[in-house]
Amino acid sequence: ALHQNAPNPFNPTTAIRFDLPRAGHVDLAIYNVRGALVRRLLSSHQTEGYKNVLWNGRDDAGRPVTSGIYFYKLAAVGFDATRKMVLLK
């Protein structure tokens, strides 16, 4: 399961929570409204269970991103989901 981030809207940090029923490779990434990759938060093997990942509103280069709508996508073993979040400055 991929849960709604909290807080939402957020500034400057938000938590993204998800549950894994079994261990496996997990990709968690942030995209802008144009579909461009903003930040890859996870791309690694994860154990089963509840996970909590923080995003600080910065891109892969460490630069703060602008206010707006962003999407976070989780791809795990046999599961893909995307949710929307809002960064307000």
C-alpha positions in Angstrom: 0.0 0.0 0.0 1.1 3.5 -0.7 -0.3 6.0 1.7 -0.9 9.7 1.3 2.0 11.9 2.3 1.8 13.9 5.5 1.6 16.8 5.9 0.0 17.7 2.5 0.4 20.5 1.6 3.9 20.6 3.1 6.8 23.0 3.6 9.6 22.1 3.9 9.5 18.3 4.6 6.9 15.6 4.1 6.7 11.9 5.0 5.9 9.2 2.5 4.6 6.0 4.0 4.2 2.6 2.4 3.7 -1.0 3.4 5.5 -4.0 1.8 4.0 -7.4 2.1 7.3 -9.1 1.2 10.9 -8.1 0.7 12.1 -7.0 -2.7 13.4 -4.2 -4.9 11.7 -0.8 -4.4 11.8 2.4 -6.4 10.3 5.5 -4.9 10.6 8.7 -7.0 9.2 12.2 -7.2 8.1 13.7 -10.5 6.9 17.2 -11.5 3.6 17.9 -13.4 5.5 17.5 -16.7 6.5 14.0 -15.7 10.2 14.8 -15.3 12.1 13.1 -12.5 12.8 15.4 -9.7 14.2 13.1 -7.0 14.9 9.4 -6.6 14.3 8.7 -2.9 14.8 4.9 -3.0 16.1 2.4 -5.5 17.2 -0.6 -3.4 16.2 -3.9 -1.8 13.8 -3.4 1.1 12.6 -5.8 3.8 8.9 -6.4 4.3 6.9 -4.1 6.6 6.0 -0.5 7.2 8.3 2.2 5.7 8.6 5.9 6.2 10.7 8.0 3.8 11.2 11.8 4.2 11.4 14.2 1.3 12.9 17.7 2.0 11.6 19.4 -1.1 15.0 19.2 -2.9 15.9 17.7 -6.3 18.6 15.1 -6.9 21.2 17.9 -7.1 20.2 19.3 -3.7 18.5 22.4 -5.0 15.1 23.4 -3.5 12.2 22.9 -5.9 9.5 25.4 -6.5 6.0 25.5 -5.1 3.6 23.3 -6.9 2.1 19.9 -7.5 4.4 16.9 -7.4 3.7 13.2 -7.8 5.4 10.3 -6.0 5.5 6.9 -7.5 6.2 3.6 -5.8 7.2 0.5 -7.8 7.7 -2.6 -5.7 7.3 -6.3 -6.3 4.1 -6.7 -8.3 2.8 -3.2 -7.2 2.8 0.3 -8.8 1.1 3.3 -7.4 1.2 7.1 -7.7 -0.1 9.8 -5.5 -0.2 13.6 -5.7 1.2 16.1 -3.2 1.5 19.9 -2.9 4.6 21.9 -1.9 3.7 25.4 -0.6 6.3 28.0 0.1 
